[in-house]
Amino acid sequence: MKREVITLDGNCKVAVPSDAANVWMSEMELVGLFGVIAPTLCAAIRAVYKSGVLLPYEVERRIKQSNGYFVNVYAIPMVVALAFRINTPSASSVRNALLENAGAKDCVATLTLTQESAKEYGESLTVTFVYYQKDRIALEKDKTALNDIPNVKAKELLGELDDILHAKLLKDGIPTNEIVEMLVGPPSEENNTYASSLLRKPKVLEIPIESEGNGFDIFLCMGPYLILFLMESD
């Protein structure tokens, strides 16, 4: 089985594979990633299953290693859920990386909130994270530029909030320490608005034009601006 893993180096720099669908991590790998002992990790996994957010058959597999031994591995939704459930400095670094990765790729995320935030927004929210242009430019220069900001701004997608709460979520955001779990959908290149040329792939509409006559032909291109092209015919 070909699989990818999320890694954390000695400088707390998190590397999230671009092919997140192939992220499957063993318990030992997760223990190292989050900086916890095995019983703590196992308790967190049981808590995720007990919540009903994820089911074992969806996110857990048993694979055979090259040494002949079998090991349980967990998919990216479980890794994300654990990152928001475990409270260690390493888990915090992983959370920040996942939030930036989801925001950069304009992913849709379902957030499970603490009781405090649930009083205002409900137990869960389906959102896309909002990074304004100045935020995106800052992230282009330094991926950790927003790590010290306690809130993450988001746009609620299902119309479950009134106008006041919707505007508040966009303006003030929600404290990251009040997000208990986060499930992230696949990124959509069509909706991507990140500043990076590596990620942004705008669609280009090509319109073939034929000129006729011996004078000047005028063509109109409709888009963000109205542009007049004067082309002299041969």
N, C-alpha and C positions, 0 to 999 in steps of 0.2 A: 504494500500500500504506500503510494507516494503521499507524503504529508509535509506541511509547513509548520513552523513554530514561531511564536512571538518571543523575542529575546530582550534581555535587559543587561546592559554592560555595567562596568564598575562606576561609570559616571552617571548612572541612572538614565541613560539614553535608551529609549525603547525603539525597537525595530519591528514594525508591523508589516508582514508580507503583503505584496500587492494582490496576490491570489488568496484572499481571505477564505474562500470556499474550501480550500485544501488545508486549512489550519486544523490540526488534530494534535492535542497535547496530552502526554501521559501525566499521571499524578506526580511523579518525581519532577517532571519538567515544570508543572504548575507550582509545586512547592518552591522550586528555585526562583521562578518568575515573581511570585508574590511575597517571598521571604517569610514563609510560615512553616510550621511543622506539619507532618502528615495528618495527625488527628484534627487539627484546625481546618485543613483543607477538606477533609472528608465530611466534617460537620457542616461546612459551608455548602458543599455539593448536596448533602441531604436536605438542607434548608431550601435550596433552590427547587429541588424536586417536590418538596412538601408544599411549596407555594403554588404549584401547578402551572407556573409560567413556562417551564420546560418539562418534557417527558424523556425518560431514559432512552427509549427507542429512537428518539429524534437526534440526540446529541452525544450518545455514548456508543462506542464500538470496542470489541475485543480483538486485538490483532496479534499475530505471531511475529516475534522479533527474530533477528538473524541468529541469535544464540539458542533458538528453539523454545524460549519461554514466551508465555502470553502476557499481555498487559492491556489494561483499559485505557482508552484515549478519548478525549472530549473535544467536541467541535467548537467553533468560534462563538456561537451564542452562549455556551456555558462559560467560556473564558471571559466574555464580556460581563455576564451576570456575576461571576466571582469577583471581578475587578471592582464592582460597585458594592459588594457585600463584605469584602475583607478590608480591614482597616490597618494597613501598614504603609510605610513610605513607598515601598516598591509598588504596591497596589495603586497608590495615588499617582505615581508616574505612569502606570499603565492606563489608568482612567483618563489622564490628560491626553495621552497619545491617541486613545480611542476616540475621544471627543473631537480632537483636531482632525483625525483621519475621516471621521464621519462628516464633520462640517466641511472639510475641504472637497469632499466628493459629493456633497449635497445629498447624503443618504437620508432616508426616512427612518426615524428611530421611535420606538415605543418606550417611554420612561415610566418606571414604577417609583412612586414618590413616598417619602416618609409621612407619618400621620400629620405632622405639622403642615407640610405643603399640601397634603391631600384635603385638608379643610378648605383650602382656597381653590385648588385646581382639580380636585378629584384624585382617585387613587392612581390613575395612569393618564398619560398624555401621548398622543402621536404627533410628532413634530419633525421639522427640519431645523437644524441649527443655523443661526443667522450670524454671519460675519460681514460687517460693513467694510467698505473699501480700505479704510485706514487699518482695520484689523487684519485684512488679507495681506496688505503690503507688509505689515509688521511680521506676519507669519512667514512671508516669503524670505525675509532677512534672517529670522530666527524662529524656529519651530516651537521654542519654549516661551515666546514673547508674551503669551496670554496666560501662562501657568499661574501667575500670582493673582489673577482676577477671579474672585470667588464665585461669580455668577456666569452662567452661559445663556445667551439670548437665543430665543427659539420662536418659530412660527407654528402655531397649532393648526393642524390640517383638517380635522374632522368636524369643525364647527360646533364643538361642544362647549366652548367658552363664550361668555357675553363680550360685547365690544370693549368694555373696560378692562377685563382680565386679559383679553387678546392683546390689547395695546400695552398693558403692563408687562406681559411676557416678552414682547418685542423690545420694549425700552429698557426694562430693568433686569430681565432674565430670571432664572431660578438658581438658587445656590447649588453648586455641584455636590455638596455634602448632604443634600436632601434627596439626591437621586439614589434609590436603593438598587435598581436594576435597569439595564438598558439593552434592548434588542434592536439590532441594526439591520435594515434591509439592504439589498444590493445597491451599489451606486448606479446612477443613471448619467451617462455622458451627455445625453440630450439636455439635461437640466443643469449641468455643471456651470458654475459661475466663478470658480476659483481663479485667482489671478495668474497662477502658474501656467506657462505655455505647455508644460508637460502634461497637465491635466485638461486644460481647456481645449476643446475641439469644436469650434463653432461650425454650424452647418452653412454651406455656401450654396446659394441659389444661382444657377447659371442660366441665362436667358439668351438663346441664339437670336441674332439680329441681322437682317439683310437690308442693305441700302439700295435705293433705286433713284434714278434721276441724275441730272447733271449738276444740280445745285447742292445746297446744304441740307442734310437730313437731321432732324431734331428727334432725339430719343429721351424718354423720361424713365428714370430709375426710381421706383418708389421704395423707400426704406425708412430708416430713422430720419433721413433728410431727403428733400426733393432736389435732385441733381439734374441739370440740363447738360447733355452732351451734344456738341456741334461737331459733326463729322462731314468732311468734304468728300464727295464722291469722285471717283475717277472718271 
